């Protein structure tokens, strides 16, 4: 099992930057594919970015390509999301997720992940 705790959210003006962190406790994360999702009020939870267990393969939603960067430090058991050029439409609760993996792929659907953090609020003002 792995427990996930997100941090780094907050209020930022449009055009600003934030870096989210997801700290894992329990087992090492080196055997887990991981991802960042977000959920805006009244909307479904959707994938923002995903990364395979070694960090060699990544996925980004079209809405964040070129602005967000997902990365991981398996030694520190931490997943990151660097968010630049933030827009008001990026406002949401951001969740990290993990799924045990042996294939080396990443996952982009909520139902594919077994472990979730509690979320961190990101608010971008215009």
N, C-alpha and C positions, 0 to 999 in steps of 0.2 A: 504494500500500500504506500501511497505518497500523499502528503498533505501540501496544499498550495496556498500561499498567501501573497496577494498582490499589494503593491505600494507604488507611490509616485504620482497618483492622480491629483487633480486640483483644478483651479480656475486659471485660465490663461486667455490672453487676447488673441484674436485672429492673427495668423502669421507667426505666432510664437511656437515654442517647442516644449515638449515634456518627454521624460523617459520613464516608462513603466518598468517595474521589476516584479518578478514572480519567484519567490523563494520557496524551495521545496524542502520538506523534512521527511524523514523516514528513509525509504530506499533511495539509492542513487538515481538520478534522472537520465543517466547515460543509456538506459534501456527503454526510454520513453520518447515517442514522438510528442511534440508539444505545439500548442497553438494559442493565439489570441483571438478572442471573440468580443463583440460589443452588442449591447442592447439598448436602444433608445426607447423612451417611454411610448408604450402602445405598439411597439414593433417587435418582430422576432429577433432572437439572438442570431447573429450572423458572423461568419468568419472574417477576420481582418487579415491575419497572416498565420502561416504555419511553417514548421521546420521539422526536418527529420532528426533522428536521434543523434546523428553525428554532426549536424549543422551544415552538411554539404548540399542540401536541397531545401529550397524555400518556395513558398507560395504567398502571393499578395492579392487581395481583392483589387479590382480595377480602380475602385474609389480611392485607394491609398498608395497605389504604385508610384514610385518616385518620391514619396514623402515620408513613408514609414519604413523602418528597417527592423526586422526580427533577428535576434541573435541569442546564443546560449553559451553559458560557461558551465560545462558539466562538472568541473572540479569544484566550483562554488555552488553547484546545484541551483543555478539561477537562470531564468529566462528573462529576456529584455525585449522591450519594444520602444525604439526611438521614434518619436513622432515630431516631424518638422512641418512647417507651413500649415499649421492647424487651421481648420475652417470651422465655422459654427455647426455645420452638419456632422462634424466628428464628435459632437457632444453625445455621450452615452456612458453607461456603466461598462467597463472593460473587464473581461474575465480571462484568466489563463486556464488552460486545460492540458491534461496529459493522458496518454494512452500507451500501455506497454506494447512494444513493437519488436518484431524480429526481422521485418522485411526491408527496413531502411527507407520506407516511404513516409510521406506526411499525410495528414488527414484534414479534411476541410468541412466536415459535417458535424454538427453537435452530437448526433447519436453515435458517432464513432469514438467519442471520448468518455472514459469512465471516471476521471478525476477532475474536479473543478475547484477553483478558488472562490472566495466570497465576493469578489468584484471590487473595483475601485472607480470612483466617479471622475470623469473628465468633462469639464465644462469649458466651452470655447465661446467667448463673448465677441460680438461683432463691433 
